[in-house]
Every structure is written in C-alpha cells, then in structure tokens.
Amino acid sequence: MKRVVITGASGFVGGRLAAHYRDRWDITPLDHKALDLTDHEAVHAALQAAAPELVIHTAALADTGYCENHPLESFEVNLQAPAALAKECAALGAKLVFFSSDQVYNGTRKLGPLPEDVPLDPVNVYGRHKWEAEQRVLETCPQAVCLRASWMYDFDRPGLKSSTGFWGILRWAAAGKMPLSMALREYRGITWVQPVIEAMEQMATLPGGVYNMGAGNPLNTYATALECLGLLGAGEDVLALVRPDTDRWPEFERNLSMDTSRLKTGCGVDLGDTVGSFAACLRAFEEQEGGNVI
C-alpha cells in the first residue's frame, strides 16, 4: 500500500480523503492536535517517521476575514508551513499535493475562465499567501502539484467535518423561504467536494506545476443560485425572495472562474460545471435521505 501523509486530516477535505482512501493507502493522518505545522522541527520528525511516498497538504487557515485580521498567523500557516513541507518532501523524494485556492485570482480584472498563467495581483492576505506559497513550494519541490481549489461544499456526513457552504445556504433558503442576497457582479466556480476526493489518485500523478481545480461556471453567483434553487424544487415564492446584491464589487466584477483545461489534459479529470455539480450532489443526497430533499 502507498504510504500517504494527509495534513488537515480532521478537516473538511482532509477528513474525506482519509475516509475514502483508508482501505487503499497506508495513511498517516495529521491534524492540528497531532502536529503544529508552524513547528518545523516537529514537521521534520513526523515526516521522517512516516516516510511517505505522497503528502497531501490540505491544512490551512481558510477564513479570509480571519487572515485579513491576523496576517502573521496566515503567513506562518498558509505560506511558511507548505514551504517547509516542500523542503521535507524534496529530501524524502515524496510527491507533494498542495491545496491552493481560487482566491489567488481575487483582484484580477480579466473576465471569462482564467488560465493558470494570467497575471495575478491578489487583493487579500489569504490569496497573496497562497500565491506566494505556490511559488515557494515549486522552487523547492518542482514535482509538487499545486491545486487551485474553488469554493467547495458537501452535505452532512456522519463522522466528517461539516462545511455545507453553498449547498447549505440554498437548502436553508428553500426550506425556510427566507430572503437571500447573492452577488450579481461575481463569477466563480462552486464545486461538490466528492468528485474531487475521488479524483485525487489521478491528480496526484500530474507533472509538477499549478493546476486550476473545480467546476466551471459561466453564470454570476446570483444566476447560479436561481438555477440551483430550481433543482431543489423551489417555487416562484422562494425564487422571488432571492435578491441580486449589486453593492459588492462596484468598481469591477469579481472573477474567480477558472479555466480547468490544463487539469483535464494532464490527468483526464473533468469536474464539470457548477450547476451540474450541484445536481450530482443532490442526487447523492436524495439516495442517502431516501428522497427527502428539503
């Protein structure tokens, strides 16, 4: 069995990876209780003991608002920690998969699906640290795979960390018929996490470099919400409560939508489009709940 270290193993993505591959990989799960990623000596000792062939680094401070208010902590966790892991992986000859973020595109003025080589100028602390982390990782460990992940969600699963996100927001709105404000001047892919988990074996074989990873989406966030609420069976009374938020990003449209053709070409992984991803999540949820959607 392949020896694999997963950081953030009690988190949203890491926990699902550990659960999905537990019978196929020899996994050393590391979370914040088992390992302080800012303690580089502890990181060195942990990886020496595990002797991994593959390290999947999902741990991060992903709350962009928190990072904005705690930039030093973000620097240590979101930049210094992956750089240190890359050094250890290079020394061990282990493959590193580093979860970056679509937030590196936050501030890009170009519209349409963005390729990996578009000029970047991230406007928030989290995005800047993720972008610099990619560069540091690849300088040290050129065979590392940096995945720029979109916003992801899942329905609740026993024993795994909940992060219902976009899915939870829309189900809450549909069930309670509560007003909902969604950004009109924002474009981004939003992805059900399960296909990402299932594709990890393929993505770990990619040549070193940066890859956009997530569902595509030509729609703005407001239009996306309406489409997905329709899939949930929301009636006109609910749809009428969804308001286009025109106050956010008044100067230019916020575009985090990504061109994922490099990922598809590199390993054959195609995560589809955002509405289709939501529909797939809904089908899986209906199977789990016996058809009880809301």
C-alpha positions in Angstrom: 0.0 0.0 0.0 1.2 3.5 -0.8 2.4 5.4 2.3 0.5 8.7 2.4 0.5 11.6 4.8 -2.6 13.8 4.9 -2.4 17.1 6.7 -5.6 18.7 8.0 -6.9 15.1 8.4 -9.8 16.1 10.6 -10.8 19.0 8.3 -13.3 19.2 5.5 -11.2 17.9 2.6 -8.5 16.0 4.6 -11.1 14.0 6.6 -12.9 13.0 3.5 -9.7 11.9 1.8 -8.6 9.9 4.8 -12.1 8.2 5.0 -12.2 7.5 1.2 -8.8 6.0 0.8 -8.3 4.3 4.2 -8.5 0.8 2.6 -6.2 1.6 -0.3 -3.5 3.7 1.2 -1.4 3.4 4.4 -2.4 6.8 5.8 -0.7 8.8 8.5 -3.4 11.4 9.3 -2.0 14.6 10.8 -4.3 17.4 12.2 -3.7 20.4 14.4 -3.9 18.2 17.5 -1.2 15.8 16.3 1.1 18.3 14.6 1.8 22.0 14.8 2.6 22.9 11.2 4.4 26.0 12.3 6.9 23.9 14.3 9.3 22.9 11.6 11.3 20.5 13.8 8.1 18.6 14.6 7.2 18.6 10.9 10.6 17.1 10.1 10.2 14.4 12.8 6.7 13.5 11.7 7.6 13.1 8.0 10.8 11.2 8.8 8.7 8.7 10.9 6.0 8.3 8.3 8.4 8.0 5.3 5.6 8.9 2.9 5.6 8.4 -0.8 2.8 11.1 -1.1 2.0 14.1 1.1 -1.4 15.8 0.6 -1.4 19.1 2.3 -5.0 20.3 2.9 -4.4 22.1 6.2 -4.8 25.9 6.0 -6.3 28.9 7.7 -9.0 29.3 5.1 -11.2 32.0 6.7 -10.3 35.0 4.5 -11.6 37.5 7.1 -9.6 36.0 9.9 -6.5 36.0 7.7 -7.0 39.7 7.0 -7.1 40.4 10.7 -4.3 38.0 11.6 -1.8 38.3 8.8 1.2 36.9 10.7 -0.7 33.8 11.6 -1.8 33.4 8.0 1.8 33.9 6.9 3.0 31.1 9.2 0.3 28.6 8.4 -0.6 29.4 4.7 2.9 30.2 3.5 5.7 29.1 5.8 4.1 25.7 6.5 3.7 24.5 2.9 7.2 25.8 2.1 8.6 23.7 5.0 6.6 20.6 3.8 8.0 21.1 0.3 11.6 21.0 1.7 10.8 17.8 3.6 9.2 16.2 0.5 12.2 17.1 -1.7 14.6 15.5 0.8 12.4 12.3 1.1 11.6 12.1 -2.6 7.9 12.2 -1.8 5.3 13.6 -4.1 3.5 16.7 -2.7 0.0 17.8 -3.5 -0.7 21.3 -2.1 -4.2 22.7 -1.9 -4.0 26.3 -3.1 -7.1 28.5 -3.8 -9.0 30.4 -6.4 -8.5 33.4 -4.1 -5.2 34.0 -5.9 -7.4 35.4 -8.7 -9.3 37.8 -6.4 -8.4 41.2 -7.9 -7.8 40.0 -11.5 -9.6 42.4 -13.9 -9.9 40.0 -16.8 -13.3 38.3 -17.3 -14.0 34.7 -18.5 -12.4 31.5 -17.3 -8.9 32.4 -16.1 -5.9 30.2 -17.1 -3.1 29.5 -14.6 -0.7 31.9 -16.3 -2.9 35.0 -16.1 -1.1 37.9 -14.3 -2.1 37.9 -10.7 -2.4 40.6 -8.1 -4.4 39.2 -5.1 -6.2 41.8 -3.1 -6.5 39.9 0.2 -4.0 38.4 2.6 -5.1 34.8 2.1 -4.8 35.0 -1.7 -1.4 36.6 -1.5 -0.1 34.0 0.9 -1.5 31.1 -1.2 0.1 32.5 -4.3 3.5 33.0 -2.7 3.2 29.6 -1.2 2.8 28.0 -4.7 6.0 29.7 -5.8 8.0 28.7 -2.7 6.7 25.1 -3.0 7.7 24.7 -6.6 11.1 26.4 -6.2 11.9 23.8 -3.5 10.0 20.8 -4.9 9.5 21.2 -8.7 7.5 17.9 -8.9 4.8 19.2 -6.5 1.3 19.7 -7.7 -0.4 22.9 -6.6 -4.2 22.7 -7.0 -6.1 26.0 -7.1 -9.3 24.8 -5.5 -12.7 26.5 -5.9 -15.3 27.0 -3.2 -16.4 23.5 -2.2 -19.3 22.1 -0.2 -20.9 18.8 0.8 -24.0 17.6 2.6 -23.5 16.4 6.2 -21.9 13.0 6.6 -21.6 11.2 10.0 -18.1 11.4 11.5 -16.8 14.0 9.0 -16.4 17.8 9.4 -19.4 19.7 8.1 -19.0 22.5 5.5 -22.2 22.7 3.7 -21.5 26.1 2.2 -23.4 27.0 -0.9 -25.4 23.8 -0.6 -26.5 24.6 2.9 -27.3 28.2 2.1 -29.6 27.3 -0.7 -31.3 24.4 1.2 -31.9 26.7 4.2 -33.4 29.4 1.9 -35.6 26.8 0.1 -36.8 25.2 3.3 -37.5 28.3 5.3 -38.5 30.6 2.4 -36.1 33.2 3.8 -34.7 36.2 1.9 -31.4 35.6 0.3 -28.9 38.1 -1.2 -26.5 36.8 -3.8 -23.8 38.7 -5.7 -24.6 39.9 -9.2 -21.1 41.1 -10.0 -19.3 37.9 -9.1 -18.2 34.9 -11.2 -16.8 31.8 -9.6 -16.9 28.0 -9.8 -18.6 26.3 -6.9 -17.8 22.5 -6.5 -19.2 19.5 -4.8 -16.2 18.0 -3.0 -16.9 14.3 -3.5 -15.7 14.1 -7.1 -12.6 16.0 -6.0 -11.9 13.3 -3.4 -12.5 10.5 -5.9 -10.1 12.1 -8.4 -7.2 12.6 -6.0 -5.4 9.5 -7.1 -5.3 10.8 -10.7 -4.4 14.3 -9.7 -1.5 13.1 -7.6 0.1 11.7 -10.8 0.2 15.1 -12.5 3.5 16.6 -13.5 4.7 19.3 -11.1 3.1 22.7 -11.5 0.0 24.7 -10.9 -3.5 23.5 -11.9 -6.9 25.1 -11.7 -9.3 22.6 -10.0 -13.0 22.9 -9.7 -16.3 23.1 -11.6 -16.6 25.7 -14.3 -19.3 28.3 -14.3 -20.3 30.9 -16.9 -23.0 32.3 -14.6 -22.8 35.0 -12.0 -23.4 33.9 -8.4 -27.0 35.3 -8.4 -28.0 33.4 -11.5 -26.2 30.3 -10.2 -28.3 30.4 -7.0 -31.5 30.7 -9.0 -30.6 27.7 -11.2 -29.7 25.5 -8.2 -32.7 26.5 -6.3 -34.8 25.3 -9.3 -33.0 21.9 -9.0 -34.1 21.9 -5.3 -37.7 22.3 -6.4 -38.1 25.9 -5.1 -41.2 27.6 -6.3 -41.8 31.1 -7.5 -42.5 32.2 -3.9 -38.9 31.2 -2.9 -37.2 32.5 -6.1 -38.9 35.9 -5.6 -37.1 36.2 -2.2 -33.6 35.9 -3.9 -32.2 39.4 -4.4 -29.3 40.4 -6.6 -26.7 42.1 -4.5 -25.3 45.0 -6.5 -23.4 46.6 -3.7 -20.4 44.2 -3.7 -17.5 44.9 -6.0 -18.9 48.1 -7.5 -15.7 49.1 -9.3 -15.2 45.9 -11.3 -16.7 42.4 -11.5 -15.1 39.9 -9.2 -14.0 37.0 -11.3 -12.6 33.8 -9.8 -13.8 31.5 -12.5 -11.1 29.2 -13.7 -10.1 27.5 -17.0 -9.5 23.9 -16.0 -8.3 22.6 -19.4 -4.8 22.0 -18.1 -6.1 19.6 -15.4 -8.2 17.8 -18.0 -5.3 17.4 -20.4 -2.9 16.5 -17.6 -4.8 13.6 -16.0 -8.2 13.4 -17.5 -10.1 14.9 -14.6 -13.2 16.9 -15.5 -15.3 18.3 -12.7 -18.0 19.6 -15.0 -19.9 22.8 -14.4 -21.3 24.3 -11.2 -24.9 23.6 -11.8 -24.2 20.1 -12.9 -22.0 19.6 -9.8 -24.9 20.7 -7.6 -27.3 18.3 -9.4 -24.9 15.4 -8.8 -24.7 16.4 -5.1 -28.5 16.5 -4.9 -28.8 13.0 -6.4 -26.3 11.6 -3.9 -28.2 13.4 -1.1 -31.5 12.0 -2.2 -30.1 8.5 -2.2 -28.8 9.0 1.3 -32.0 10.5 2.6 -34.5 8.3 0.7 -35.8 11.2 -1.5 -36.3 13.7 1.3 -34.5 16.7 -0.3 -35.6 19.6 2.0 
